[in-house]
Amino acid sequence: MSLLSVRCKLIPDASTAEKLTRTVNQFANACNYTLQVARRDNLWNKFALQRAVYRELRERFGLSANLAVRAIARVGKRKGHKVGGFKATSVDYDQRILSVNLDTEVVSLSTVDGRVKVPMQIAGYQRHLLRTAKSIQGGQLVRGRDSWYVHLWCEYDDPPAMTPNGFLGVDLGIVNIATDSDGETYSGSHLNSVRHRHRRLRRKLQKKGTKGAKRRLKKLSGKEARFSNHTNHALSKRIVAKAQRTGRGIAIEDLGGIRDRVRLRRPQRAALHSWAFFDLGQKLRYKAERAGVVLVQVDPRNTSRTCPACGHCEKLNRVSQAQFVCRSCGLVGHADHFAAVNIAVRGWAAVNRPYLGEAESAIRHNPVPGSPRL
């Protein structure tokens, strides 16, 4: 089983919007009160925390039984967070306090003022996802700047995973967001120019510091987030479609903790911190699951310093950001491409350990056709 969040826009009237606003505000207040109790008493067990605050949430904040339980569950996920609280932006729902009628395109939600029915605006793709879902497990009410949305958590049966006849390695980077083991680059001058323009404008507005500049920064933040989200969706869709079409699995780097692990120059640092690599990995994962494509994560160490032909690993192999020259066999090529080939080898090894020698030999025999040698 896999879960997919489907976002639909809500069209509440003025009275309903007020009820939704009160619910979002009270839910956030309840979460912050629960978080205060959990930190004070070091009480993070869900059931113990529920015994401590459940009645107070019902009486003080006017939440229904299920909304109180959802608030407690949200706080339980904050264990270890020593600072920060909850903003009044969303409310979690389960199946008992949220229901959807696709024929009339109406969602029924529990609020602090009782149950309300809100019309939804559903596009064709969203309607297809909702109708093909096995069930709707719940959702999240989200308050935007000038609008309301509901994110519905849909459950799907996973298609049978195909047996891959190889792996498409994907190297994630800064100059090029992604490069695969076939040599295709998923980034270009337009993408990088947008990122640099946003960074320059953000620096200028932060230095100015006026109220107008802060408003502009907030607007820019939303625009940049939407751009990043759209780009990651488009990249992940192309990569998964290519792997599915060619009968291969997908191998990507395990980039957990990359921001703390790598040492970069200041311009590269800014680019690294401004791009949602984790989000791209998540989109690749769920799209691969829905397509029946095997996806594995591999150790990224030395993938860009190892020769895909002879296996020689040396720091000096990486002549520059883009160029790779093997100091042993003389193979010359694009460093990101060669890194993706190495990732493909490791992906195959992860699912075919007994046959690693055969797999590695097969790939390294002709890793990058046409690549010159010194």
Phi, psi and omega in degrees: 000144175226150179251139179226133179270124180247119183266130178232140179279140178260150180234073181279150172282179186298318181295316180293322179298323177296319179294320178295320179297314179298322180294315179298318181294315181290325177296317178295318178298319179295320179296318181292323176295316179297321178296322178297317179294318181297318179290320182294317184259005184050051188245094185246352176292130187303315185285322177294320179294323179295319178296329184281326190237352188305308183297321180296320179296322180292314188277318186279323186250356175071023180278147173289170184303313184288325177294323177296318179295321178294322178296318179296319180296323179294320180294324181301335180280352182268009182303132180095344177277112186271345181227166176087159178222205183248134176268155182278075182236340186203163177223135178271142181229148170249185186295335184279342181240012176215131174217153185233134172249104184288333180293317180264354181056056180228138175248137178255125185234145173275134178231177177289348178250023180100186183280139177230149175248127186236127176296146178246153174252106187248123176278171184299316181295318178295320179298320178298315180297320182290321182286332180270356180289144176292320178198164174251114188277351183147207180178192181218126173277128184234131177263119176271190181295314180228018186207171180237145179223156170235128177260110184267129182269101185263138180256135181231150171284130178288134174293155178300129180291129180285154175278115186288142175265013179165185180229142173265108179282139181233118178260121179267137184214189184260308178292312173250122183301320178208145175223132182258173186286354172272356180093003180278134180256131183254057179189162180201186184296325181296314181300312182291325180293323177296315180299316181292322179297316178298319182293318179296316181294320179298317179297319181294317181290322178296324179290325181291310171075009180280170179298319178297321179294323179292322175297318179295322178298319180296317178295319179296322179300315178295320180295318181293321179296319179294321178297314179298317181296315180297315181298315179296323176298313182295316180297311183296323179296317180295318182294314181295319179297321179294315179296319180294319181294326183262003177071027181249162169273179179240131175244125178234163179284144170276102187261021177302126179075018184299326182293332179270344190264326187266154176243120186226164173289163186304312179300320179290325178300316180298318179294320181297317184282344184267352183248141186271079179294320180298319179298319178297318177297320179295319180293321175299319184296308185287328177291323177295318179300316182291336180265357182074023181263131178289132177233130178232150174255139183234163178293123184276356186298128174066015178295330181267002179245358184259133178287126180286352180264311185250349178083005180290130181243123179202142181300324182289348176299328180273092184293318179210186179302322186259333190257138177237131176225115181289128180282350181260304185255351176085009179296134183238137177181188180282130186297319181294323178296314180295323177298319179295323177297317178296323177294321177298319178299314181291327176296317177296320180296326183294332181249355181224052185305319180295339185249021183303317181300315180294316183295314182296320179296318182296319182285318184287339179301318181218065188291320183219086184305136177090354180289131181284164174234147177285000000 
